[in-house]
Amino acid sequence: METFLGLSAVIQNHIKQIAKTSGMTEGDETLEVLAQAWEEKRKCFEDGLSENQLEEVSFFSKDEEKGAVALTYSGSLITLGPLVDGYRKADYTSIGLRKDVPSTASEQMASLADDVEVDSVISFTKGPIQRSSPIYKIAVSMEDLQAEEEEALLTQITQDIAEEFVEVNKTIIQ
């Protein structure tokens, strides 16, 4: 239980929820395995940011023209494309273990209900989901890119991180 107990209470609570909804056997061993997976996924996310020169921010305005990628406390990924004509593409990718949320969802003309902040949920007036679990990290590109280029970059980063998450999940399920 060393890894699990080393996590913040917020992440521990999300791991407990994941354990309940994953179909895995409940108990300390499952919590520890999920905690180790969470740590691996956090590292994958952070590595993906640094490899692509994305900068972590604690606040992202719903009117921000740039896009962002976010990691929730429950380990889901949310990609917010750049704002174009008042809308942005938004993608949601779950961690793949939960049975109570869609594995992926996308909305081409998404609209954020509120600004996005670390430790708060992402809410959409129109989006791939109504609201996320609380946000652990948000990152934006520091490059000055055209909207199409930025959307492609953020989508690729999210896909790469999601593929790494799938590999981590395979170690849990075995």
C-alpha positions as CSV (number, residue, x, y, z in Angstrom):
1,M,0.0,0.0,0.0
2,E,3.1,2.3,-0.1
3,T,2.2,3.9,-3.4
4,F,-1.5,4.3,-2.6
5,L,-0.8,5.8,0.8
6,G,1.8,8.2,-0.7
7,L,-0.9,9.8,-3.0
8,S,-3.0,12.8,-2.0
9,A,-6.4,12.0,-0.4
10,V,-8.2,13.4,-3.6
11,I,-6.4,10.9,-5.8
12,Q,-6.9,8.1,-3.3
13,N,-10.6,8.7,-3.4
14,H,-10.7,8.6,-7.2
15,I,-8.7,5.4,-7.1
16,K,-11.3,3.9,-4.7
17,Q,-14.1,4.9,-7.1
18,I,-12.2,3.4,-10.1
19,A,-11.7,0.2,-8.1
20,K,-15.5,0.0,-7.5
21,T,-16.5,0.7,-11.1
22,S,-13.7,-1.3,-12.8
23,G,-15.0,-4.8,-12.0
24,M,-11.6,-5.6,-10.3
25,T,-11.6,-7.4,-7.0
26,E,-11.9,-4.8,-4.2
27,G,-9.1,-4.7,-1.6
28,D,-5.8,-3.2,-0.7
29,E,-4.0,-5.1,-3.5
30,T,-6.2,-3.6,-6.2
31,L,-5.8,-0.1,-4.7
32,E,-2.1,-0.5,-4.7
33,V,-2.0,-1.7,-8.3
34,L,-4.3,1.2,-9.4
35,A,-2.1,3.7,-7.5
36,Q,1.0,2.4,-9.3
37,A,-0.8,2.7,-12.6
38,W,-1.9,6.2,-11.7
39,E,1.7,7.2,-11.0
40,E,2.9,5.6,-14.3
41,K,0.1,7.5,-16.2
42,R,1.0,10.8,-14.4
43,K,4.6,10.3,-15.6
44,C,3.4,9.5,-19.1
45,F,1.4,12.7,-19.2
46,E,4.2,14.8,-17.8
47,D,6.7,13.3,-20.3
48,G,4.3,14.0,-23.2
49,L,4.1,17.6,-22.1
50,S,7.8,18.1,-21.8
51,E,8.6,16.2,-25.1
52,N,6.2,18.6,-26.9
53,Q,7.1,21.8,-25.2
54,L,3.7,22.2,-23.5
55,E,3.6,24.3,-20.4
56,E,1.5,23.5,-17.4
57,V,-1.0,26.2,-16.3
58,S,-3.4,26.3,-13.4
59,F,-6.0,28.3,-15.2
60,F,-7.4,28.2,-18.8
61,S,-10.0,30.8,-19.8
62,K,-13.1,29.5,-21.7
63,D,-12.4,32.3,-24.1
64,E,-8.7,31.5,-24.6
65,E,-7.9,31.2,-28.3
66,K,-5.3,28.5,-27.8
67,G,-6.1,24.9,-27.0
68,A,-5.2,22.7,-24.1
69,V,-4.8,19.2,-22.9
70,A,-5.9,18.2,-19.4
71,L,-5.5,15.2,-17.1
72,T,-8.3,14.5,-14.6
73,Y,-7.7,13.1,-11.1
74,S,-9.4,9.9,-12.3
75,G,-6.8,9.6,-15.1
76,S,-9.0,10.7,-18.1
77,L,-7.6,12.9,-20.8
78,I,-9.5,15.9,-22.3
79,T,-8.3,17.8,-25.3
80,L,-9.6,21.2,-26.0
81,G,-8.7,22.5,-29.5
82,P,-8.1,26.1,-30.3
83,L,-11.1,28.5,-30.4
84,V,-12.3,29.0,-34.0
85,D,-15.4,31.1,-34.7
86,G,-16.6,30.7,-31.1
87,Y,-16.2,26.9,-30.9
88,R,-13.5,24.4,-30.3
89,K,-13.1,20.6,-30.9
90,A,-13.1,18.7,-27.7
91,D,-12.2,15.1,-27.1
92,Y,-12.6,13.0,-24.0
93,T,-10.6,9.8,-23.5
94,S,-11.3,7.7,-20.3
95,I,-8.6,5.6,-18.6
96,G,-10.2,2.4,-20.1
97,L,-10.8,0.7,-16.8
98,R,-14.0,2.5,-15.7
99,K,-17.3,1.0,-16.8
100,D,-19.4,4.1,-15.8
101,V,-18.1,6.5,-18.5
102,P,-17.6,6.4,-22.2
103,S,-14.2,5.2,-23.4
104,T,-14.0,8.1,-25.9
105,A,-16.2,10.9,-27.0
106,S,-15.8,13.9,-29.3
107,E,-17.6,17.1,-30.2
108,Q,-16.5,19.2,-33.2
109,M,-18.3,22.4,-32.0
110,A,-17.8,22.3,-28.3
111,S,-18.3,25.2,-26.0
112,L,-17.0,25.5,-22.4
113,A,-19.5,26.5,-19.8
114,D,-16.8,28.0,-17.5
115,D,-13.1,28.7,-17.2
116,V,-11.0,25.6,-16.5
117,E,-8.9,25.4,-13.3
118,V,-6.8,22.8,-11.6
119,D,-8.9,21.0,-8.9
120,S,-12.2,22.0,-10.6
121,V,-14.3,20.1,-13.2
122,I,-14.5,21.0,-16.9
123,S,-18.1,21.8,-17.8
124,F,-19.4,22.1,-21.3
125,T,-22.6,23.8,-22.6
126,K,-22.0,21.6,-25.6
127,G,-19.3,19.0,-25.5
128,P,-18.2,15.4,-25.6
129,I,-19.4,15.0,-22.0
130,Q,-21.4,17.3,-19.7
131,R,-18.6,17.5,-17.0
132,S,-15.4,15.9,-16.1
133,S,-14.0,14.8,-12.8
134,P,-11.7,17.4,-11.2
135,I,-8.6,18.5,-13.2
136,Y,-5.2,17.4,-12.0
137,K,-3.1,19.2,-14.7
138,I,-3.7,21.5,-17.6
139,A,-1.1,22.3,-20.3
140,V,-1.0,24.6,-23.3
141,S,1.4,24.8,-26.3
142,M,3.8,27.7,-26.1
143,E,4.4,27.6,-29.9
144,D,2.7,30.2,-32.1
145,L,0.8,27.8,-34.4
146,Q,-2.1,28.1,-36.8
147,A,-5.3,26.7,-35.3
148,E,-5.2,23.6,-37.5
149,E,-1.6,22.9,-36.6
150,E,-2.3,23.3,-32.9
151,E,-5.3,21.1,-33.0
152,A,-3.3,18.4,-34.8
153,L,-0.5,18.7,-32.3
154,L,-2.8,18.5,-29.3
155,T,-4.7,15.5,-30.8
156,Q,-1.4,13.7,-31.5
157,I,-0.1,14.3,-28.0
158,T,-3.3,13.0,-26.5
159,Q,-3.3,9.9,-28.8
160,D,0.3,9.2,-27.8
161,I,-0.4,9.5,-24.1
162,A,-3.6,7.5,-24.4
163,E,-1.6,4.7,-26.1
164,E,0.8,4.7,-23.2
165,F,-2.2,4.5,-20.8
166,V,-3.4,1.5,-22.7
167,E,-0.1,-0.2,-22.2
168,V,-0.2,0.6,-18.5
169,N,-3.7,-0.8,-18.3
170,K,-2.5,-4.1,-19.8
171,T,-0.2,-4.6,-16.9
172,I,-3.1,-4.1,-14.5
173,I,-5.5,-6.4,-16.2
174,Q,-3.0,-9.3,-16.5
